[in-house]
Amino acid sequence: MGITANLMTVIGAIGTCASSALLIATGHLFAGSLVVTAFVLTDLFDGTMARLSATGGSSWGALLDSTMDRISDAAILGSVSFWLNKSDDRLIPVVAIAVISGQLVSYIKARAESLDIECNGGLAERPERLILALISIGFAGLSVPYILAIGCWLLALVSIITVMQRLRIVYRATR
């Protein structure tokens, strides 16, 4: 079809950011969670496409994918914060903690790899965090009471735990 893995990465990120901003940020949580999920699934295809291509994966492709993942994750939760801000919801700081700690999970892995330390694992890697976020956003869109708060608190908690686990992995590897 002429679509490269890198193009698939960019399409997925643009779609995730746009659907988050247009749907989730405007309170269309259920529809937003469905559309965002569809675009997030392209993340499964870009890596496979790269590995199956004649040239294989590239360092540029890996960097582009990782960068677009961080932007997409921030767009999803940033859109939730934007929507919550309309009602001065007290959940906004919890969402901010989830965003920051989620970014740290990925940063620690990248920094560890730059030190030639393998840093995989932890309680909640990106797929688990996305599933938790999108399920709680979707069910909140279906008016399930307190589900967004529960999901955001859990997301913040598992992200912080994963940060601590990854720091421990790197600490042990440097000793």
mmCIF file of the C-alpha atoms, coordinates in Angstrom:
data_MODEL
# 
_entry.id   MODEL 
# 
loop_
_atom_site.group_PDB 
_atom_site.id 
_atom_site.type_symbol 
_atom_site.label_atom_id 
_atom_site.label_alt_id 
_atom_site.label_comp_id 
_atom_site.label_asym_id 
_atom_site.label_entity_id 
_atom_site.label_seq_id 
_atom_site.pdbx_PDB_ins_code 
_atom_site.Cartn_x 
_atom_site.Cartn_y 
_atom_site.Cartn_z 
_atom_site.occupancy 
_atom_site.B_iso_or_equiv 
_atom_site.pdbx_formal_charge 
_atom_site.auth_seq_id 
_atom_site.auth_comp_id 
_atom_site.auth_asym_id 
_atom_site.auth_atom_id 
_atom_site.pdbx_PDB_model_num 
ATOM 1   C CA . MET A 1 1   ? 0.000   0.000  0.000  1.00 0.00 ? 1   MET A CA 1 
ATOM 2   C CA . GLY A 1 2   ? 3.026   2.265  0.166  1.00 0.00 ? 2   GLY A CA 1 
ATOM 3   C CA . ILE A 1 3   ? 2.580   3.110  3.850  1.00 0.00 ? 3   ILE A CA 1 
ATOM 4   C CA . THR A 1 4   ? 5.809   2.920  5.794  1.00 0.00 ? 4   THR A CA 1 
ATOM 5   C CA . ALA A 1 5   ? 6.095   2.074  9.473  1.00 0.00 ? 5   ALA A CA 1 
ATOM 6   C CA . ASN A 1 6   ? 7.112   5.668  10.185 1.00 0.00 ? 6   ASN A CA 1 
ATOM 7   C CA . LEU A 1 7   ? 4.070   7.002  8.348  1.00 0.00 ? 7   LEU A CA 1 
ATOM 8   C CA . MET A 1 8   ? 1.869   4.617  10.338 1.00 0.00 ? 8   MET A CA 1 
ATOM 9   C CA . THR A 1 9   ? 3.446   5.975  13.539 1.00 0.00 ? 9   THR A CA 1 
ATOM 10  C CA . VAL A 1 10  ? 2.693   9.565  12.549 1.00 0.00 ? 10  VAL A CA 1 
ATOM 11  C CA . ILE A 1 11  ? -0.866  8.758  11.408 1.00 0.00 ? 11  ILE A CA 1 
ATOM 12  C CA . GLY A 1 12  ? -1.566  7.029  14.708 1.00 0.00 ? 12  GLY A CA 1 
ATOM 13  C CA . ALA A 1 13  ? -0.170  9.911  16.755 1.00 0.00 ? 13  ALA A CA 1 
ATOM 14  C CA . ILE A 1 14  ? -2.010  12.602 14.794 1.00 0.00 ? 14  ILE A CA 1 
ATOM 15  C CA . GLY A 1 15  ? -5.227  10.589 14.982 1.00 0.00 ? 15  GLY A CA 1 
ATOM 16  C CA . THR A 1 16  ? -4.826  10.020 18.724 1.00 0.00 ? 16  THR A CA 1 
ATOM 17  C CA . CYS A 1 17  ? -4.095  13.685 19.413 1.00 0.00 ? 17  CYS A CA 1 
ATOM 18  C CA . ALA A 1 18  ? -6.889  14.969 17.178 1.00 0.00 ? 18  ALA A CA 1 
ATOM 19  C CA . SER A 1 19  ? -9.525  12.567 18.478 1.00 0.00 ? 19  SER A CA 1 
ATOM 20  C CA . SER A 1 20  ? -8.483  13.279 22.070 1.00 0.00 ? 20  SER A CA 1 
ATOM 21  C CA . ALA A 1 21  ? -8.780  17.020 21.523 1.00 0.00 ? 21  ALA A CA 1 
ATOM 22  C CA . LEU A 1 22  ? -11.994 16.873 19.514 1.00 0.00 ? 22  LEU A CA 1 
ATOM 23  C CA . LEU A 1 23  ? -13.822 14.211 21.518 1.00 0.00 ? 23  LEU A CA 1 
ATOM 24  C CA . ILE A 1 24  ? -12.410 13.677 25.004 1.00 0.00 ? 24  ILE A CA 1 
ATOM 25  C CA . ALA A 1 25  ? -11.672 17.344 25.713 1.00 0.00 ? 25  ALA A CA 1 
ATOM 26  C CA . THR A 1 26  ? -15.232 18.240 24.724 1.00 0.00 ? 26  THR A CA 1 
ATOM 27  C CA . GLY A 1 27  ? -16.825 15.619 26.979 1.00 0.00 ? 27  GLY A CA 1 
ATOM 28  C CA . HIS A 1 28  ? -17.580 12.923 24.399 1.00 0.00 ? 28  HIS A CA 1 
ATOM 29  C CA . LEU A 1 29  ? -15.753 10.411 26.557 1.00 0.00 ? 29  LEU A CA 1 
ATOM 30  C CA . PHE A 1 30  ? -17.204 7.151  25.294 1.00 0.00 ? 30  PHE A CA 1 
ATOM 31  C CA . ALA A 1 31  ? -16.841 7.998  21.605 1.00 0.00 ? 31  ALA A CA 1 
ATOM 32  C CA . GLY A 1 32  ? -13.427 9.485  22.319 1.00 0.00 ? 32  GLY A CA 1 
ATOM 33  C CA . SER A 1 33  ? -12.221 6.351  24.048 1.00 0.00 ? 33  SER A CA 1 
ATOM 34  C CA . LEU A 1 34  ? -13.315 4.216  21.089 1.00 0.00 ? 34  LEU A CA 1 
ATOM 35  C CA . VAL A 1 35  ? -11.736 6.422  18.424 1.00 0.00 ? 35  VAL A CA 1 
ATOM 36  C CA . VAL A 1 36  ? -8.538  6.924  20.423 1.00 0.00 ? 36  VAL A CA 1 
ATOM 37  C CA . THR A 1 37  ? -8.296  3.171  20.965 1.00 0.00 ? 37  THR A CA 1 
ATOM 38  C CA . ALA A 1 38  ? -8.500  2.615  17.204 1.00 0.00 ? 38  ALA A CA 1 
ATOM 39  C CA . PHE A 1 39  ? -5.641  5.036  16.601 1.00 0.00 ? 39  PHE A CA 1 
ATOM 40  C CA . VAL A 1 40  ? -3.586  3.676  19.515 1.00 0.00 ? 40  VAL A CA 1 
ATOM 41  C CA . LEU A 1 41  ? -3.846  0.222  17.950 1.00 0.00 ? 41  LEU A CA 1 
ATOM 42  C CA . THR A 1 42  ? -1.815  1.504  14.999 1.00 0.00 ? 42  THR A CA 1 
ATOM 43  C CA . ASP A 1 43  ? 1.071   1.451  17.463 1.00 0.00 ? 43  ASP A CA 1 
ATOM 44  C CA . LEU A 1 44  ? 0.875   -2.327 17.301 1.00 0.00 ? 44  LEU A CA 1 
ATOM 45  C CA . PHE A 1 45  ? 1.255   -2.239 13.535 1.00 0.00 ? 45  PHE A CA 1 
ATOM 46  C CA . ASP A 1 46  ? 4.136   0.198  13.071 1.00 0.00 ? 46  ASP A CA 1 
ATOM 47  C CA . GLY A 1 47  ? 6.697   -1.930 14.893 1.00 0.00 ? 47  GLY A CA 1 
ATOM 48  C CA . THR A 1 48  ? 5.572   -5.090 13.136 1.00 0.00 ? 48  THR A CA 1 
ATOM 49  C CA . MET A 1 49  ? 5.642   -3.301 9.787  1.00 0.00 ? 49  MET A CA 1 
ATOM 50  C CA . ALA A 1 50  ? 9.197   -2.111 10.469 1.00 0.00 ? 50  ALA A CA 1 
ATOM 51  C CA . ARG A 1 51  ? 10.408  -5.582 11.422 1.00 0.00 ? 51  ARG A CA 1 
ATOM 52  C CA . LEU A 1 52  ? 8.781   -7.166 8.369  1.00 0.00 ? 52  LEU A CA 1 
ATOM 53  C CA . SER A 1 53  ? 10.010  -4.548 5.890  1.00 0.00 ? 53  SER A CA 1 
ATOM 54  C CA . ALA A 1 54  ? 12.962  -5.223 3.629  1.00 0.00 ? 54  ALA A CA 1 
ATOM 55  C CA . THR A 1 55  ? 15.110  -2.719 5.539  1.00 0.00 ? 55  THR A CA 1 
ATOM 56  C CA . GLY A 1 56  ? 13.921  -3.708 9.013  1.00 0.00 ? 56  GLY A CA 1 
ATOM 57  C CA . GLY A 1 57  ? 13.599  -1.266 11.887 1.00 0.00 ? 57  GLY A CA 1 
ATOM 58  C CA . SER A 1 58  ? 15.789  1.789  12.190 1.00 0.00 ? 58  SER A CA 1 
ATOM 59  C CA . SER A 1 59  ? 17.098  3.951  14.997 1.00 0.00 ? 59  SER A CA 1 
ATOM 60  C CA . TRP A 1 60  ? 15.183  6.893  13.539 1.00 0.00 ? 60  TRP A CA 1 
ATOM 61  C CA . GLY A 1 61  ? 11.976  4.839  13.466 1.00 0.00 ? 61  GLY A CA 1 
ATOM 62  C CA . ALA A 1 62  ? 12.445  3.756  17.082 1.00 0.00 ? 62  ALA A CA 1 
ATOM 63  C CA . LEU A 1 63  ? 13.012  7.353  18.195 1.00 0.00 ? 63  LEU A CA 1 
ATOM 64  C CA . LEU A 1 64  ? 10.038  8.610  16.166 1.00 0.00 ? 64  LEU A CA 1 
ATOM 65  C CA . ASP A 1 65  ? 7.799   5.884  17.609 1.00 0.00 ? 65  ASP A CA 1 
ATOM 66  C CA . SER A 1 66  ? 8.860   6.588  21.180 1.00 0.00 ? 66  SER A CA 1 
ATOM 67  C CA . THR A 1 67  ? 8.393   10.328 20.738 1.00 0.00 ? 67  THR A CA 1 
ATOM 68  C CA . MET A 1 68  ? 4.962   9.959  19.165 1.00 0.00 ? 68  MET A CA 1 
ATOM 69  C CA . ASP A 1 69  ? 3.945   7.591  21.987 1.00 0.00 ? 69  ASP A CA 1 
ATOM 70  C CA . ARG A 1 70  ? 4.826   10.245 24.595 1.00 0.00 ? 70  ARG A CA 1 
ATOM 71  C CA . ILE A 1 71  ? 2.920   12.928 22.688 1.00 0.00 ? 71  ILE A CA 1 
ATOM 72  C CA . SER A 1 72  ? -0.114  10.653 22.290 1.00 0.00 ? 72  SER A CA 1 
ATOM 73  C CA . ASP A 1 73  ? -0.156  9.689  25.973 1.00 0.00 ? 73  ASP A CA 1 
ATOM 74  C CA . ALA A 1 74  ? 0.027   13.333 27.021 1.00 0.00 ? 74  ALA A CA 1 
ATOM 75  C CA . ALA A 1 75  ? -2.721  14.283 24.559 1.00 0.00 ? 75  ALA A CA 1 
ATOM 76  C CA . ILE A 1 76  ? -5.102  11.683 25.979 1.00 0.00 ? 76  ILE A CA 1 
ATOM 77  C CA . LEU A 1 77  ? -4.677  12.670 29.612 1.00 0.00 ? 77  LEU A CA 1 
ATOM 78  C CA . GLY A 1 78  ? -4.264  16.349 28.757 1.00 0.00 ? 78  GLY A CA 1 
ATOM 79  C CA . SER A 1 79  ? -7.661  16.203 27.077 1.00 0.00 ? 79  SER A CA 1 
ATOM 80  C CA . VAL A 1 80  ? -9.136  14.617 30.201 1.00 0.00 ? 80  VAL A CA 1 
ATOM 81  C CA . SER A 1 81  ? -7.645  17.461 32.264 1.00 0.00 ? 81  SER A CA 1 
ATOM 82  C CA . PHE A 1 82  ? -9.045  20.045 29.866 1.00 0.00 ? 82  PHE A CA 1 
ATOM 83  C CA . TRP A 1 83  ? -12.507 18.507 30.172 1.00 0.00 ? 83  TRP A CA 1 
ATOM 84  C CA . LEU A 1 84  ? -12.231 18.278 33.980 1.00 0.00 ? 84  LEU A CA 1 
ATOM 85  C CA . ASN A 1 85  ? -11.081 21.900 34.158 1.00 0.00 ? 85  ASN A CA 1 
ATOM 86  C CA . LYS A 1 86  ? -14.458 23.067 32.841 1.00 0.00 ? 86  LYS A CA 1 
ATOM 87  C CA . SER A 1 87  ? -16.004 22.010 36.149 1.00 0.00 ? 87  SER A CA 1 
ATOM 88  C CA . ASP A 1 88  ? -13.022 22.807 38.392 1.00 0.00 ? 88  ASP A CA 1 
ATOM 89  C CA . ASP A 1 89  ? -12.754 19.116 39.214 1.00 0.00 ? 89  ASP A CA 1 
ATOM 90  C CA . ARG A 1 90  ? -10.357 18.216 42.020 1.00 0.00 ? 90  ARG A CA 1 
ATOM 91  C CA . LEU A 1 91  ? -9.119  15.230 39.997 1.00 0.00 ? 91  LEU A CA 1 
ATOM 92  C CA . ILE A 1 92  ? -6.883  17.440 37.816 1.00 0.00 ? 92  ILE A CA 1 
ATOM 93  C CA . PRO A 1 93  ? -3.776  17.125 40.049 1.00 0.00 ? 93  PRO A CA 1 
ATOM 94  C CA . VAL A 1 94  ? -4.170  13.334 40.044 1.00 0.00 ? 94  VAL A CA 1 
ATOM 95  C CA . VAL A 1 95  ? -4.275  13.345 36.235 1.00 0.00 ? 95  VAL A CA 1 
ATOM 96  C CA . ALA A 1 96  ? -1.163  15.560 36.217 1.00 0.00 ? 96  ALA A CA 1 
ATOM 97  C CA . ILE A 1 97  ? 0.640   13.060 38.455 1.00 0.00 ? 97  ILE A CA 1 
ATOM 98  C CA . ALA A 1 98  ? -0.417  10.242 36.111 1.00 0.00 ? 98  ALA A CA 1 
ATOM 99  C CA . VAL A 1 99  ? 0.927   12.161 33.098 1.00 0.00 ? 99  VAL A CA 1 
ATOM 100 C CA . ILE A 1 100 ? 4.245   13.019 34.731 1.00 0.00 ? 100 ILE A CA 1 
ATOM 101 C CA . SER A 1 101 ? 4.854   9.580  36.214 1.00 0.00 ? 101 SER A CA 1 
ATOM 102 C CA . GLY A 1 102 ? 3.846   7.913  32.941 1.00 0.00 ? 102 GLY A CA 1 
ATOM 103 C CA . GLN A 1 103 ? 6.386   10.034 31.093 1.00 0.00 ? 103 GLN A CA 1 
ATOM 104 C CA . LEU A 1 104 ? 8.995   9.132  33.723 1.00 0.00 ? 104 LEU A CA 1 
ATOM 105 C CA . VAL A 1 105 ? 8.411   5.406  33.171 1.00 0.00 ? 105 VAL A CA 1 
ATOM 106 C CA . SER A 1 106 ? 9.475   5.832  29.555 1.00 0.00 ? 106 SER A CA 1 
ATOM 107 C CA . TYR A 1 107 ? 12.255  8.297  30.351 1.00 0.00 ? 107 TYR A CA 1 
ATOM 108 C CA . ILE A 1 108 ? 13.872  5.953  32.851 1.00 0.00 ? 108 ILE A CA 1 
ATOM 109 C CA . LYS A 1 109 ? 13.871  3.142  30.304 1.00 0.00 ? 109 LYS A CA 1 
ATOM 110 C CA . ALA A 1 110 ? 15.392  5.360  27.611 1.00 0.00 ? 110 ALA A CA 1 
ATOM 111 C CA . ARG A 1 111 ? 18.020  6.760  29.959 1.00 0.00 ? 111 ARG A CA 1 
ATOM 112 C CA . ALA A 1 112 ? 18.890  3.275  31.212 1.00 0.00 ? 112 ALA A CA 1 
ATOM 113 C CA . GLU A 1 113 ? 19.289  2.014  27.663 1.00 0.00 ? 113 GLU A CA 1 
ATOM 114 C CA . SER A 1 114 ? 21.666  4.913  26.944 1.00 0.00 ? 114 SER A CA 1 
ATOM 115 C CA . LEU A 1 115 ? 23.759  3.492  29.797 1.00 0.00 ? 115 LEU A CA 1 
ATOM 116 C CA . ASP A 1 116 ? 23.557  -0.001 28.245 1.00 0.00 ? 116 ASP A CA 1 
ATOM 117 C CA . ILE A 1 117 ? 21.208  -1.201 30.982 1.00 0.00 ? 117 ILE A CA 1 
ATOM 118 C CA . GLU A 1 118 ? 18.132  -3.193 30.007 1.00 0.00 ? 118 GLU A CA 1 
ATOM 119 C CA . CYS A 1 119 ? 15.161  -1.739 31.843 1.00 0.00 ? 119 CYS A CA 1 
ATOM 120 C CA . ASN A 1 120 ? 11.992  -3.585 30.906 1.00 0.00 ? 120 ASN A CA 1 
ATOM 121 C CA . GLY A 1 121 ? 9.126   -4.505 33.130 1.00 0.00 ? 121 GLY A CA 1 
ATOM 122 C CA . GLY A 1 122 ? 7.396   -2.973 36.048 1.00 0.00 ? 122 GLY A CA 1 
ATOM 123 C CA . LEU A 1 123 ? 3.801   -3.104 37.170 1.00 0.00 ? 123 LEU A CA 1 
ATOM 124 C CA . ALA A 1 124 ? 2.353   -0.994 34.359 1.00 0.00 ? 124 ALA A CA 1 
ATOM 125 C CA . GLU A 1 125 ? 4.120   -0.479 31.072 1.00 0.00 ? 125 GLU A CA 1 
ATOM 126 C CA . ARG A 1 126 ? 2.514   1.659  28.362 1.00 0.00 ? 126 ARG A CA 1 
ATOM 127 C CA . PRO A 1 127 ? -0.102  -0.863 27.173 1.00 0.00 ? 127 PRO A CA 1 
ATOM 128 C CA . GLU A 1 128 ? -1.410  -1.438 30.697 1.00 0.00 ? 128 GLU A CA 1 
ATOM 129 C CA . ARG A 1 129 ? -1.530  2.286  31.410 1.00 0.00 ? 129 ARG A CA 1 
ATOM 130 C CA . LEU A 1 130 ? -3.379  2.961  28.149 1.00 0.00 ? 130 LEU A CA 1 
ATOM 131 C CA . ILE A 1 131 ? -5.896  0.199  28.822 1.00 0.00 ? 131 ILE A CA 1 
ATOM 132 C CA . LEU A 1 132 ? -6.571  1.559  32.302 1.00 0.00 ? 132 LEU A CA 1 
ATOM 133 C CA . ALA A 1 133 ? -6.942  5.134  31.052 1.00 0.00 ? 133 ALA A CA 1 
ATOM 134 C CA . LEU A 1 134 ? -9.115  4.359  28.038 1.00 0.00 ? 134 LEU A CA 1 
ATOM 135 C CA . ILE A 1 135 ? -11.405 1.958  29.906 1.00 0.00 ? 135 ILE A CA 1 
ATOM 136 C CA . SER A 1 136 ? -12.007 4.455  32.696 1.00 0.00 ? 136 SER A CA 1 
ATOM 137 C CA . ILE A 1 137 ? -12.573 7.275  30.182 1.00 0.00 ? 137 ILE A CA 1 
ATOM 138 C CA . GLY A 1 138 ? -14.973 5.130  28.173 1.00 0.00 ? 138 GLY A CA 1 
ATOM 139 C CA . PHE A 1 139 ? -17.009 3.975  31.167 1.00 0.00 ? 139 PHE A CA 1 
ATOM 140 C CA . ALA A 1 140 ? -17.116 7.544  32.478 1.00 0.00 ? 140 ALA A CA 1 
ATOM 141 C CA . GLY A 1 141 ? -18.677 8.417  29.134 1.00 0.00 ? 141 GLY A CA 1 
ATOM 142 C CA . LEU A 1 142 ? -21.334 5.806  29.914 1.00 0.00 ? 142 LEU A CA 1 
ATOM 143 C CA . SER A 1 143 ? -21.978 7.597  33.240 1.00 0.00 ? 143 SER A CA 1 
ATOM 144 C CA . VAL A 1 144 ? -20.542 4.874  35.488 1.00 0.00 ? 144 VAL A CA 1 
ATOM 145 C CA . PRO A 1 145 ? -20.189 6.682  38.831 1.00 0.00 ? 145 PRO A CA 1 
ATOM 146 C CA . TYR A 1 146 ? -16.682 7.427  40.101 1.00 0.00 ? 146 TYR A CA 1 
ATOM 147 C CA . ILE A 1 147 ? -15.006 5.287  37.435 1.00 0.00 ? 147 ILE A CA 1 
ATOM 148 C CA . LEU A 1 148 ? -12.906 8.135  36.051 1.00 0.00 ? 148 LEU A CA 1 
ATOM 149 C CA . ALA A 1 149 ? -11.677 9.040  39.526 1.00 0.00 ? 149 ALA A CA 1 
ATOM 150 C CA . ILE A 1 150 ? -10.901 5.404  40.315 1.00 0.00 ? 150 ILE A CA 1 
ATOM 151 C CA . GLY A 1 151 ? -9.130  4.976  36.980 1.00 0.00 ? 151 GLY A CA 1 
ATOM 152 C CA . CYS A 1 152 ? -7.067  8.147  37.360 1.00 0.00 ? 152 CYS A CA 1 
ATOM 153 C CA . TRP A 1 153 ? -6.043  7.325  40.936 1.00 0.00 ? 153 TRP A CA 1 
ATOM 154 C CA . LEU A 1 154 ? -5.084  3.790  39.882 1.00 0.00 ? 154 LEU A CA 1 
ATOM 155 C CA . LEU A 1 155 ? -3.209  5.120  36.864 1.00 0.00 ? 155 LEU A CA 1 
ATOM 156 C CA . ALA A 1 156 ? -1.234  7.545  39.005 1.00 0.00 ? 156 ALA A CA 1 
ATOM 157 C CA . LEU A 1 157 ? -0.511  4.847  41.579 1.00 0.00 ? 157 LEU A CA 1 
ATOM 158 C CA . VAL A 1 158 ? 0.620   2.124  39.164 1.00 0.00 ? 158 VAL A CA 1 
ATOM 159 C CA . SER A 1 159 ? 2.718   4.651  37.243 1.00 0.00 ? 159 SER A CA 1 
ATOM 160 C CA . ILE A 1 160 ? 4.497   5.770  40.414 1.00 0.00 ? 160 ILE A CA 1 
ATOM 161 C CA . ILE A 1 161 ? 5.089   2.146  41.407 1.00 0.00 ? 161 ILE A CA 1 
ATOM 162 C CA . THR A 1 162 ? 6.493   1.414  37.932 1.00 0.00 ? 162 THR A CA 1 
ATOM 163 C CA . VAL A 1 163 ? 8.820   4.430  38.197 1.00 0.00 ? 163 VAL A CA 1 
ATOM 164 C CA . MET A 1 164 ? 10.110  3.096  41.505 1.00 0.00 ? 164 MET A CA 1 
ATOM 165 C CA . GLN A 1 165 ? 10.537  -0.418 40.077 1.00 0.00 ? 165 GLN A CA 1 
ATOM 166 C CA . ARG A 1 166 ? 12.480  0.860  37.088 1.00 0.00 ? 166 ARG A CA 1 
ATOM 167 C CA . LEU A 1 167 ? 14.680  3.057  39.249 1.00 0.00 ? 167 LEU A CA 1 
ATOM 168 C CA . ARG A 1 168 ? 15.401  -0.033 41.332 1.00 0.00 ? 168 ARG A CA 1 
ATOM 169 C CA . ILE A 1 169 ? 16.336  -2.019 38.219 1.00 0.00 ? 169 ILE A CA 1 
ATOM 170 C CA . VAL A 1 170 ? 18.811  0.669  37.167 1.00 0.00 ? 170 VAL A CA 1 
ATOM 171 C CA . TYR A 1 171 ? 20.150  1.104  40.683 1.00 0.00 ? 171 TYR A CA 1 
ATOM 172 C CA . ARG A 1 172 ? 20.872  -2.620 40.972 1.00 0.00 ? 172 ARG A CA 1 
ATOM 173 C CA . ALA A 1 173 ? 22.488  -2.701 37.527 1.00 0.00 ? 173 ALA A CA 1 
ATOM 174 C CA . THR A 1 174 ? 24.865  0.118  38.472 1.00 0.00 ? 174 THR A CA 1 
ATOM 175 C CA . ARG A 1 175 ? 26.017  -1.524 41.711 1.00 0.00 ? 175 ARG A CA 1 
# 
